[in-house]
Amino acid sequence: MRLLKQVAALSLLPLLLLGVTAQAQSPTYGVGRAPTEVEVRAWDIAISPTGEELPVGSGTVDKGSELYLSKACAGCHGTTGSGGIAPRLVKDDVGPDVDPWRFGRVLPIRSPYATTVWDFINRAMPLGQEGTLTPDEVYSLTAYLLFLNDVIADGTVLDEKSLPLIEMPNRDNWAQVPDWFPRQPRLYGYPY
């Protein structure tokens, strides 16, 4: 009889645990909602190296120069792309034989892809007003910064087709961080 009671108790245990699990998940407070597919697509603003996700638009060095001064870029980065309180945007030396690794974190010269420069400006600038620039403004500012760093010539028009084709000076020197998965130790020497 005692064995029968133990078996009955053990057979009820999964049902009791199932009830506890359901109890833990059951409270809903009516706060929030699942985003719609349109909302998710609107938040997906990442631009890949191929530029497939770039929006329609265009920009020039001249327009970028005007925008740089009028959109508060110069207020943080300095009127010439350096000397401000924010990171410098231009390298010290110019010319094709200058080593891009000695300039620190100058994005428009260190980036392996021109689309990365566009993506960063689009996502993160201007500080405090992120995401307010139009695609044409982002193309123009990208053109201006690439021009200042001797990547493109004055008069170059950047758009969704021409931007991914730009050969960045650091494309072949870019260090790829190896794949890392959760609960794996980080590799020494990598800051990520």
C-alpha positions as CSV (number, residue, x, y, z in Angstrom):
1,M,0.0,0.0,0.0
2,R,2.9,2.4,0.8
3,L,4.5,1.7,-2.6
4,L,1.2,2.5,-4.3
5,K,0.9,5.9,-2.5
6,Q,4.5,6.7,-3.6
7,V,3.8,5.8,-7.2
8,A,0.7,7.9,-7.1
9,A,2.5,10.8,-5.6
10,L,5.3,10.6,-8.2
11,S,2.8,10.5,-11.1
12,L,1.2,13.7,-9.8
13,L,4.5,15.5,-9.6
14,P,4.7,16.3,-13.3
15,L,1.2,17.7,-13.2
16,L,2.1,19.9,-10.3
17,L,5.2,21.2,-12.0
18,L,3.3,21.9,-15.1
19,G,0.9,24.0,-13.1
20,V,3.7,26.0,-11.5
21,T,5.2,26.7,-15.0
22,A,1.9,27.8,-16.3
23,Q,1.3,29.9,-13.2
24,A,4.7,31.7,-13.7
25,Q,3.9,32.6,-17.3
26,S,0.3,33.5,-16.9
27,P,0.3,37.1,-15.7
28,T,-0.2,39.6,-18.4
29,Y,-0.6,43.3,-17.8
30,G,-1.9,44.6,-21.1
31,V,1.3,46.6,-21.6
32,G,2.8,46.8,-25.0
33,R,2.2,44.7,-28.1
34,A,4.0,42.7,-30.7
35,P,5.5,45.0,-33.4
36,T,4.0,44.7,-36.8
37,E,6.0,43.5,-39.8
38,V,6.1,47.1,-41.1
39,E,7.5,48.4,-37.8
40,V,10.2,45.7,-37.7
41,R,11.2,46.6,-41.3
42,A,11.4,50.3,-40.4
43,W,13.8,49.5,-37.5
44,D,16.0,47.3,-39.7
45,I,18.3,50.1,-41.0
46,A,21.5,48.1,-41.2
47,I,23.5,48.6,-44.4
48,S,25.7,45.7,-45.5
49,P,29.0,46.1,-47.4
50,T,27.1,45.3,-50.7
51,G,24.8,48.2,-50.1
52,E,21.7,46.3,-51.1
53,E,19.7,48.0,-48.4
54,L,20.7,51.6,-49.3
55,P,17.8,53.9,-50.0
56,V,17.3,55.8,-53.2
57,G,19.1,59.2,-53.1
58,S,22.3,61.0,-54.1
59,G,24.8,63.5,-52.8
60,T,27.8,65.5,-53.7
61,V,31.0,66.8,-52.1
62,D,29.8,70.4,-52.4
63,K,26.4,69.7,-50.8
64,G,28.2,67.7,-48.1
65,S,30.5,70.6,-47.3
66,E,27.5,72.9,-46.8
67,L,25.7,70.4,-44.7
68,Y,28.8,69.7,-42.6
69,L,28.7,73.3,-41.4
70,S,24.9,73.7,-41.2
71,K,24.0,70.4,-39.5
72,A,26.3,71.0,-36.5
73,C,29.0,68.5,-37.6
74,A,31.6,71.2,-37.4
75,G,30.5,72.1,-33.9
76,C,31.7,68.7,-32.6
77,H,34.3,67.5,-35.1
78,G,35.9,70.9,-35.9
79,T,35.4,73.0,-39.0
80,T,38.1,71.1,-40.9
81,G,37.1,67.6,-39.6
82,S,39.5,67.7,-36.7
83,G,40.2,69.8,-33.6
84,G,36.8,69.5,-32.1
85,I,35.6,67.7,-29.0
86,A,34.4,64.7,-31.0
87,P,36.7,62.2,-32.8
88,R,38.6,63.5,-35.8
89,L,37.2,62.7,-39.3
90,V,40.2,63.3,-41.4
91,K,43.7,61.9,-41.6
92,D,46.8,64.0,-40.9
93,D,48.5,63.3,-44.2
94,V,47.0,62.9,-47.6
95,G,48.0,60.8,-50.6
96,P,47.6,57.2,-51.7
97,D,50.8,55.9,-49.9
98,V,49.7,56.9,-46.4
99,D,49.2,54.0,-44.0
100,P,45.6,54.2,-42.8
101,W,46.4,52.3,-39.6
102,R,48.4,55.1,-38.1
103,F,45.5,57.5,-37.9
104,G,43.6,55.9,-35.1
105,R,39.8,55.6,-35.4
106,V,39.2,57.9,-38.4
107,L,36.1,56.1,-39.8
108,P,36.1,57.6,-43.3
109,I,39.7,56.2,-43.9
110,R,39.8,53.1,-41.7
111,S,36.5,51.6,-42.7
112,P,36.8,48.7,-45.1
113,Y,33.6,49.7,-46.9
114,A,32.2,53.0,-47.9
115,T,28.7,51.7,-47.0
116,T,29.9,51.5,-43.4
117,V,30.6,55.2,-43.4
118,W,27.1,55.9,-44.8
119,D,25.5,53.5,-42.3
120,F,27.2,55.2,-39.3
121,I,26.3,58.7,-40.3
122,N,22.7,57.6,-41.0
123,R,22.4,55.9,-37.6
124,A,24.4,58.0,-35.2
125,M,24.5,61.6,-36.5
126,P,24.0,64.4,-35.5
127,L,24.4,63.6,-31.9
128,G,21.1,64.0,-30.0
129,Q,19.2,64.1,-33.3
130,E,20.1,60.7,-34.6
131,G,18.1,59.5,-37.6
132,T,17.0,62.9,-38.7
133,L,19.1,63.2,-41.8
134,T,17.6,62.4,-45.2
135,P,19.2,59.9,-47.5
136,D,20.4,62.7,-49.7
137,E,22.0,64.4,-46.8
138,V,23.7,61.2,-45.7
139,Y,25.1,60.6,-49.2
140,S,26.4,64.2,-49.3
141,L,28.1,64.0,-45.9
142,T,29.6,60.7,-46.8
143,A,30.9,62.1,-50.1
144,Y,32.4,65.1,-48.3
145,L,34.2,63.0,-45.7
146,L,35.5,60.6,-48.3
147,F,36.7,63.5,-50.4
148,L,38.5,65.0,-47.4
149,N,40.4,61.7,-46.9
150,D,41.4,61.4,-50.6
151,V,39.1,58.4,-51.2
152,I,37.0,60.1,-54.0
153,A,37.5,63.1,-56.2
154,D,35.6,66.4,-56.1
155,G,32.6,66.2,-58.3
156,T,31.8,62.6,-57.6
157,V,28.1,61.9,-57.1
158,L,27.3,59.2,-54.6
159,D,24.1,57.2,-54.7
160,E,22.8,53.7,-53.9
161,K,24.6,52.3,-56.9
162,S,28.0,54.1,-56.8
163,L,28.6,54.1,-53.1
164,P,29.2,50.3,-52.7
165,L,31.6,50.4,-55.7
166,I,34.1,52.7,-53.9
167,E,37.3,50.9,-53.2
168,M,38.3,52.0,-49.7
169,P,42.1,52.3,-48.9
170,N,41.8,49.9,-45.9
171,R,39.6,47.2,-47.6
172,D,42.4,44.6,-47.6
173,N,43.9,45.5,-44.2
174,W,40.7,45.1,-42.2
175,A,41.1,42.6,-39.3
176,Q,38.1,40.3,-39.1
177,V,37.2,39.3,-35.6
178,P,36.7,35.5,-35.4
179,D,33.2,34.2,-34.7
180,W,32.3,34.1,-31.1
181,F,29.4,32.3,-29.5
182,P,27.8,32.7,-26.1
183,R,29.6,31.1,-23.1
184,Q,32.8,30.8,-25.0
185,P,35.9,32.6,-23.7
186,R,36.9,35.7,-25.5
187,L,40.1,35.5,-27.5
188,Y,43.0,37.5,-26.1
189,G,44.0,40.5,-28.1
190,Y,40.4,41.2,-29.3
191,P,38.6,44.1,-27.7
192,Y,35.2,42.8,-28.5
